[in-house]
Amino acid sequence: MTESRIAQFLMAATLCATFVGCRAPGEVVGGGTAPVEAAEAGVRLHFLEIVTPEVDATCGSIEATHGVRFGDPQADLGGARTAALASGGLISVRAPMNPAEDTVVRPYLLVDDIETALANAAAAGAEIAMPATPLEGRGTFAIYFLGGIEHGLWQL
């Protein structure tokens, strides 16, 4: 992964935090009086998607570096091979599904209410690329573009 792609990923995580309702410890939300507990605050990465024409090399590199093992391709995830994240989520590596699909590293952040999160993103100027879409047994995901970055949301 190039330094440019790493920078894109970090910027995506930061921008998503701005638009999906992340809060600081001690912050009072929704006009209430109870502060958010530190354990609840922050960005929760659930799914990290890497789209590359070099699936086997990418999986091999991550396996060698992090001591994880990628499974067989999963049809419901576009043929992605996945490995567990320490957070309980997944990292997925798949090939582009069509010639027009670009290579990308797309973080999907957990949200409690995906429709509200999408509305917040749209209000900030995002283009909704994939509306809230259920995946049987996995939850609901959505994708939006903002600032030249692809962002993913996930609701369990």
C-alpha angles and dihedrals in degrees: 000000000000124000087248092058092047090051089050091052093050092047090049092053091048094048093046090053088057095053106036099061103263113170137201121245110272094020115137112227135198095011090294127134101229116091122226111262115243091242090059097047126093141039117314113207109206105165131016113196122197117188112195139144087230100067099151095046091047093048091046092051093049091045092052094045100042105025095239129131125225118219131221120293114285116216095207089058096051094268093306122162111221140200130186122265116218087244091063095258129104140256112212131195121192141155121252109279093219137012092260095056113103126217109263146164106221122182117206111207123203116247131180094221115027095187092055091045091052091048090051091050092048091049088055090055101268123152110228105227098175120016121219104305124183120225111199110252093359107071130243128309137189136182131211136175122225130160093357091303128112113227129193130203127196131191120189 
